[in-house]
Amino acid sequence: MNLFKKFHYSILILILLFSTLSIPIKKTPWFDIHSNFSWQLDPSRLSSKLQAGESDWGFVRQSASWARGNSTFIDNVLSGIRDSNILNQNTDQVFRNQSIGTNRTFTLRIELNKSFSISSGSYTGNKTFQNRFEIWDPTSPASPALQLYFNSATDLDETGALMYYNLAKLNPNGNFFDNNTSTVVETYVHVKPNTNGLRRQVYTWKNAPISATSISDSGRVVLDEVLEKSQLCFRTVVRVNRANLKTLINNGTFSALINGSCGGADPDPIYYTLAYMQKFSTPFLTTAKYGWTGGSTKQEGFCALSTTNKNYGLFDNNGFVRDVVALADVPSDYPSPNVGSPNVDDAFNRTYTIAQEAGGSDDTSKTFIDSVNSNTNIGFKTSSLP
């Protein structure tokens, strides 16, 4: 069946994406099932979020790649479902012993024309979806490897599409998240109400294992189309293990500053915040602003230390251009730091804050991020191995 050949390539590229972190910024694709898809999915940057503490700006390129991988992944899963014609059967179907390119066979199931009332960490209350698609590892029957809720495989609406996945299950030999099957990524994409069709994507991860190099256990990314779909507004908060950050940096003076200037103390986490605006037209000019904090107040640069503030940072499709760019020195062809709405300062000010809009999908507050690992709305919904 053509669907499974497509899933083979999708999952294979999803896995390969993890091996490449320093990728130049490119336009983030959006849910657009009317387009033709090659199924050469670009999701291997999905673990880059865990490396945010390695440098001030590394997460800009890594997060763009990770967001692009997530976007392409959900797009291609849906387009594969559409192109396979299984939706025309109007009946539930199960396909066993299917290879998706990870040296393991899986069971795939699609359930159609139901009424799934589903909660999420990306909206309040429940939303109702008509269809559910799942990928199961038969040797791991507690929960699926992937679960997707949707109403249409051709059009995106305000209800949107909601997906959960666990890479350790999709590829048990890949050593992703230390093969932790408790790690979950939630992906939600929808049309924002009363915005002339502007789209939002929200990615939230939880229960990632902490290690010497993977120093974040949870976080959230919010991406919005803005300015008549001419730019991307990116905002994220990453919760970082303070002790592991010190170990990773391996600098006594800097480690002392983490407790002395950032607020809090071991074992309290520390938080990396980032906002950037990116033009959708080549060369994808990007203006970014970041901060670190150990308390409830957002800071610019590293915990408001003037000698560590590298804002603003400039990027293009080749990656890093330069930083420590004064407000007046940001070139006029780059997204503006402070002119227009939204702008980079505005986006940064709306990061590490409670939800600014109804529904809660843009909540990146400390309170929310600290609750992610225990948030039961973020995770696979009740189901059973077919």
C-alpha positions in Angstrom: 0.0 0.0 0.0 1.4 3.4 -1.0 0.6 4.8 2.4 3.2 2.6 4.1 5.9 3.4 1.6 5.4 7.0 2.4 5.5 6.4 6.2 8.7 4.5 5.7 10.3 7.6 4.2 8.7 9.9 6.7 9.9 8.1 9.8 13.3 7.4 8.3 13.9 11.1 7.7 12.4 11.9 11.1 15.1 9.8 12.6 17.9 11.2 10.4 16.9 14.7 11.4 18.2 14.1 14.9 21.8 13.8 13.6 22.0 17.3 12.2 21.7 20.2 14.6 23.6 23.2 13.1 21.2 23.8 10.1 20.8 27.2 8.5 17.4 28.9 9.1 14.8 28.2 6.4 11.2 28.9 6.1 9.0 26.8 8.5 6.4 25.0 6.5 2.8 25.1 7.6 -0.1 22.7 7.4 -0.9 23.0 3.7 -2.2 19.6 2.4 -3.1 21.1 -1.0 0.6 21.1 -1.8 2.5 18.1 -3.2 4.7 16.4 -0.7 7.8 14.3 -1.5 7.5 12.5 1.8 11.2 13.2 2.3 10.3 14.5 5.7 12.7 16.9 7.5 12.1 16.0 11.1 15.6 15.0 12.4 16.2 18.2 14.3 13.6 17.4 16.9 16.1 16.8 19.7 17.9 20.1 19.2 15.7 21.7 21.9 17.7 19.7 24.5 20.9 21.5 23.5 19.8 25.0 24.2 22.3 25.5 27.0 25.4 25.0 24.8 25.4 28.6 23.5 23.4 31.8 23.6 22.4 31.5 19.9 22.6 27.8 19.1 19.0 27.3 19.7 17.9 29.8 17.0 19.1 27.6 14.1 18.3 24.4 16.0 14.8 25.4 16.9 14.0 26.5 13.4 15.1 23.1 12.1 13.2 21.3 14.8 10.0 23.4 14.1 10.4 22.7 10.4 10.7 19.0 11.1 7.6 18.9 13.3 5.6 20.9 10.7 6.7 18.7 7.8 6.0 15.6 9.9 2.4 16.3 10.7 1.8 17.6 7.1 3.2 14.5 5.5 1.4 12.1 7.8 -1.9 13.8 6.9 -1.1 14.0 3.2 -0.1 10.3 3.2 -3.5 9.4 4.8 -5.2 11.5 2.1 -3.2 10.1 -0.8 -3.7 6.5 0.3 -7.5 6.8 -0.2 -8.1 5.1 3.1 -10.4 7.9 4.1 -12.7 7.0 1.2 -13.3 3.6 2.7 -15.4 5.2 5.5 -14.5 2.4 7.8 -12.0 1.7 10.6 -8.9 -0.2 9.3 -5.9 -2.0 10.9 -2.7 -2.8 9.1 -0.2 -5.2 10.8 3.4 -5.9 10.2 4.1 -2.6 8.5 7.7 -1.4 8.1 8.2 2.4 8.5 12.0 2.3 8.0 13.3 1.7 11.5 14.1 -2.0 11.3 11.0 -2.8 13.3 7.4 -3.6 12.1 4.5 -1.7 13.5 0.7 -1.9 13.6 -1.2 1.0 12.0 -4.8 1.8 12.7 -7.1 4.5 11.5 -10.6 5.2 13.0 -13.0 7.3 11.0 -16.2 9.3 11.6 -16.1 9.0 15.4 -16.4 11.7 18.1 -13.2 11.9 20.0 -13.4 14.5 22.8 -9.8 15.3 23.4 -8.0 17.4 26.0 -4.5 19.0 25.3 -1.9 21.1 26.9 -2.3 23.5 24.0 -5.9 24.6 24.6 -8.4 24.7 27.4 -11.3 22.2 27.7 -11.8 19.6 25.1 -12.0 19.7 21.3 -13.9 17.1 19.2 -12.1 15.3 16.4 -13.7 12.9 13.9 -10.7 10.8 13.1 -7.7 9.1 14.8 -4.6 7.6 13.3 -2.1 5.6 15.4 1.2 3.8 15.0 1.8 1.0 17.5 4.9 -1.0 18.4 3.3 -4.4 19.2 6.1 -5.0 21.8 5.1 -1.9 23.7 1.4 -2.1 24.2 1.0 0.5 27.0 0.6 3.4 24.6 1.1 4.2 20.9 4.3 5.4 19.3 2.3 8.1 17.5 -1.3 9.3 17.8 -2.9 11.9 15.5 -6.4 13.4 15.9 -7.8 15.4 12.9 -11.0 16.2 11.1 -9.7 16.8 7.6 -6.7 15.7 5.7 -7.1 18.6 3.2 -8.0 21.7 5.2 -6.9 23.3 8.5 -9.6 25.0 10.6 -9.9 26.4 14.1 -10.2 22.9 15.6 -6.9 22.0 14.0 -4.9 18.8 14.2 -3.3 17.3 17.4 -0.4 14.8 17.4 1.7 13.0 20.0 4.7 10.9 19.4 7.6 9.1 21.2 10.8 8.7 19.2 12.1 6.0 21.5 9.2 3.8 20.4 9.3 4.8 16.7 13.0 3.8 16.6 14.0 1.8 19.7 17.6 1.6 18.4 18.0 5.3 17.9 19.0 6.2 21.5 16.8 9.3 21.4 16.0 10.7 24.8 18.1 7.8 26.2 15.3 5.5 24.8 13.0 6.9 27.4 9.5 5.8 26.5 8.0 8.3 28.9 9.1 11.3 26.9 6.2 12.8 24.9 6.1 15.5 22.3 2.8 17.2 21.7 2.2 19.0 18.4 -0.9 21.2 17.8 -1.6 23.3 14.7 -4.7 25.3 14.0 -6.1 28.4 12.5 -6.4 31.3 15.0 -9.9 32.6 15.3 -10.7 36.1 13.8 -7.3 36.4 12.1 -8.1 35.9 8.4 -6.7 32.5 8.4 -3.4 33.0 10.3 -2.0 29.8 11.6 -0.4 28.8 14.9 1.8 25.8 15.8 2.5 24.8 19.4 5.1 22.2 20.4 5.5 21.0 24.0 7.8 18.3 25.3 7.8 16.6 28.7 9.7 14.1 30.7 12.9 14.2 28.7 15.7 12.5 30.6 18.4 14.8 32.1 22.0 13.8 31.2 25.4 15.5 30.9 24.5 16.9 27.4 20.7 16.8 27.4 19.9 19.3 30.0 16.3 20.2 29.4 13.4 18.1 30.6 10.5 20.3 29.3 9.6 23.3 27.3 7.3 24.9 24.7 7.6 26.5 21.3 4.9 28.8 19.9 5.0 29.8 16.2 2.6 32.3 14.6 2.1 33.6 11.1 2.1 37.4 11.4 2.1 40.5 9.3 -0.2 39.1 6.6 1.7 35.8 6.4 5.0 37.6 5.6 6.8 36.7 8.7 7.1 34.0 11.4 7.0 35.0 15.1 8.8 32.4 17.2 8.7 32.2 21.0 10.1 29.6 23.3 10.9 28.8 26.9 13.2 25.9 27.8 13.5 24.6 31.3 17.2 23.7 32.0 18.6 21.6 34.8 20.8 24.1 36.7 23.4 21.6 38.0 23.8 20.0 34.5 24.2 23.4 32.9 27.1 24.1 35.3 28.7 20.8 34.4 28.2 21.4 30.7 29.8 24.8 30.9 32.6 23.6 33.2 33.6 27.1 34.3 33.8 27.9 38.0 33.3 31.7 37.6 30.3 31.3 35.3 28.8 28.6 37.6 29.0 31.0 40.5 27.2 33.6 38.5 24.3 31.2 37.8 23.4 31.2 41.4 24.6 34.7 42.3 22.9 36.6 39.4 20.1 34.4 38.1 18.1 33.9 41.2 17.3 30.6 42.8 19.8 27.9 43.7 20.5 24.2 43.2 18.4 22.3 42.6 16.1 25.0 41.1 15.9 25.0 37.3 17.0 27.9 35.1 15.0 29.1 32.1 16.2 30.0 28.6 13.9 32.3 26.7 14.1 33.3 23.1 12.0 35.2 20.6 12.7 36.0 17.0 11.0 37.3 13.9 11.8 35.7 10.5 10.9 36.8 7.1 9.3 34.1 4.9 11.0 35.4 1.8 14.6 34.4 1.0 17.2 34.9 2.5 14.9 34.5 5.5 16.3 37.4 7.5 15.9 36.9 11.2 16.2 39.2 14.2 16.4 37.5 17.6 16.5 38.3 21.3 17.2 36.0 24.2 17.5 35.8 28.0 18.2 33.6 30.9 16.6 33.7 34.3 16.4 31.6 37.5 13.4 33.3 38.9 9.9 34.5 38.0 11.1 37.7 36.2 12.3 37.5 32.6 15.8 38.9 32.0 17.7 40.0 28.9 21.0 38.3 28.1 22.4 36.1 30.7 20.4 37.0 33.9 20.6 40.7 33.0 24.5 40.9 33.3 25.4 43.6 30.9 28.7 42.0 29.9 26.9 38.9 28.7 24.0 40.5 26.8 24.5 39.7 23.1 21.1 41.1 21.9 20.2 41.6 19.2 21.3 38.6 17.1 20.9 38.6 13.3 20.6 35.5 11.1 19.8 34.6 7.5 19.5 31.4 5.5 23.3 30.7 6.0 22.9 30.9 9.8 24.5 33.3 12.2 25.4 36.8 10.9 26.4 38.8 14.0 25.2 39.8 17.4 25.5 42.5 20.0 23.7 44.7 17.5 22.3 47.9 19.0 18.7 48.8 18.4 19.6 51.6 16.0 22.0 49.4 14.1 19.6 46.6 13.1 19.5 46.9 9.3 16.2 48.1 7.9 15.7 45.0 5.8 15.6 42.8 8.9 12.5 42.3 11.0 12.2 45.4 13.2 13.1 45.1 16.9 10.5 47.6 18.0 8.5 49.0 15.1 5.2 47.5 13.9 3.0 44.9 15.6 4.2 42.4 16.4 7.9 43.1 16.6 10.9 41.3 18.2 10.7 43.3 21.5 6.9 42.6 21.6 7.4 38.9 21.0 10.1 38.7 23.7 7.8 40.6 26.1 5.1 38.0 25.5 7.5 35.1 26.2 7.8 33.6 29.8 4.3 35.0 30.4 0.8 33.7 31.0 -1.5 33.2 28.0 -2.3 36.4 26.2 -5.1 34.9 24.2 -8.2 32.8 24.8 -7.5 29.1 24.8 -4.1 29.1 26.5 -2.0 27.9 23.5 0.5 30.7 24.0 1.1 30.2 27.7 4.9 30.1 28.2 4.8 31.2 31.9 7.2 29.8 34.5 4.1 28.3 36.2 3.0 26.5 33.0 6.5 25.3 32.1 7.1 23.9 35.6 3.8 22.0 35.4 4.4 20.4 32.0 5.9 17.2 33.3 2.9 16.5 35.5 0.3 17.8 33.1 -1.9 14.8 32.3 -3.4 16.7 29.3 -0.1 16.4 27.6 0.2 12.8 26.6 -1.2 9.9 24.6 -5.0 9.5 25.0 -6.6 6.3 26.2 -6.4 3.6 23.5 -5.4 0.0 23.2 -3.2 -2.1 20.9 -5.4 -3.3 18.0 
